[in-house]
Amino acid sequence: LRFKSITAMILKSIIEEFKNLSLNEIMDILNSDNITERMSVLNVEDITKPDAKIFYDLLYHIPHKDGMFIDLEPQGKISRLESFLKRCIHTGSRMIVWQRKEKDGSFKEDFSDLKKCVSIWIVIHPPKELRGEILDLNLSSNSPEMNEFTDVLNTERIYIMCLHKDIDVTDKSALMMLSVLFSSKLSKEERIFI
């Protein structure tokens, strides 16, 4: 997941700001911080609350537009869906709080410089009914008065990519690519070939 080509495909498939860009354009954005083929990971330890430390699996800063933070969280399987969803929301929310903490431990009073935070959970063995789905958890409002605040409501986005069990070599989506990469049914050589 640290390879820029894989990250670019994931970003293009689910994040609105990247959908109209080519994979090469996304790779150029990802290369602006680092010229290697792998992504540079930020410090993954969040001690915003010392008694409630969490670790992000792969946390990146993406220098696109106003900048955004991307957290990739591969998961084996979901045992209790409700508990898992709460964990996703908690982790995504902590990325917002983490941005506000000052070096001295205090918190910024100004919220104007918050960067968008996207938490992408890749579930390798999802429940049968969710296989092949991409779930989008976000803040929204059904009030027309809130339409002008869509960007604010989209400051935190959580996506859950539920991988396929069966492999379809004609499907070139990011979801199928991840299903191939994480498949225990395929050998390393078969994964590379596909």
C-alpha positions, -999 to +999 in steps of 0.1 A: +000+000+000+030+023+002+036+022-035+025+055-051+010+037-081-013+017-058-021+048-036-029+068-068-054+042-080-071+042-046-073+080-045-087+082-081-113+056-074-129+072-043-118+107-035-137+134-054-107+157-059-088+130-078-115+114-099-110+137-129-072+134-128-052+108-147-031+083-127+000+101-140-013+135-127-020+119-093+015+103-093+030+138-100+011+151-070+024+122-048+059+127-061+061+164-051+072+155-016+094+125-025+108+111-057+110+074-047+083+050-058+071+045-022+051+070-001+067+087+029+047+079+060+041+105+087+045+097+124+017+072+129+015+076+167-013+099+179-009+109+215-033+138+214-049+122+245-020+105+263-042+080+280-059+071+246-029+066+222-038+053+188-016+043+158-025+049+122-013+021+098-002+044+070-007+082+074+002+105+045+001+142+038-010+148+002+000+182-011-030+188-033-050+220-033-051+230+004-035+197+014-051+167+030-043+138+052-049+102+041-049+073+065-049+038+049-060+011+074-059-025+061-081-048+082-083-086+082-120-091+089-148-074+107-163-094+136-189-069+148-199-043+121-213-018+146-181-018+167-160-016+135-179+015+122-175+032+155-138+025+154-136+040+118-154+072+130-132+075+161-100+071+141-111+096+114-122+121+141-088+118+159-071+130+127-091+162+129-082+167+166-045+158+160-042+188+136-052+212+163-026+202+189+002+226+195+038+215+205+032+227+241+001+204+244-025+231+241-050+233+213-055+259+186-085+281+190-087+287+152-103+261+130-097+278+097-066+259+087-080+224+092-070+200+064-093+175+049-089+140+065-097+109+046-096+075+064-096+046+040-103+011+055-094-018+033-113-049+047-096-081+033-123-105+045-155-085+048-189-100+057-204-118+026-231-091+022-205-063+019-180-080-005-172-057-035-187-026-018-172+008-011-190+024+019-188+061+022-193+075+057-195+113+059-212+142+076-241+155+057-272+177+061-306+176+044-310+213+051-308+235+020-293+262+042-262+240+047-255+235+009-229+263+010-210+244+037-204+211+018-166+216+020-168+220+057-190+189+061-165+170+039-135+178+062-137+142+074-144+114+050-143+077+058-143+050+031-145+013+037-133-008+008-147-043+012-127-066-011-140-092-034-136-129-027-136-140-063-111-125-088-122-111-121-092-103-143-112-082-166-122-058-138-095-030-136-110-012-106-089-003-075-112-026-055-103-056-077-066-046-077-066-047-039-086-079-040-058-095-061-030-080-040-045-094-008-058-127-022-046-158-003-058-180-032-032-166-056+005-171-056+029-142-057+036-149-094-002-150-102-007-117-085+021-101-104+008-115-137-027-102-131 
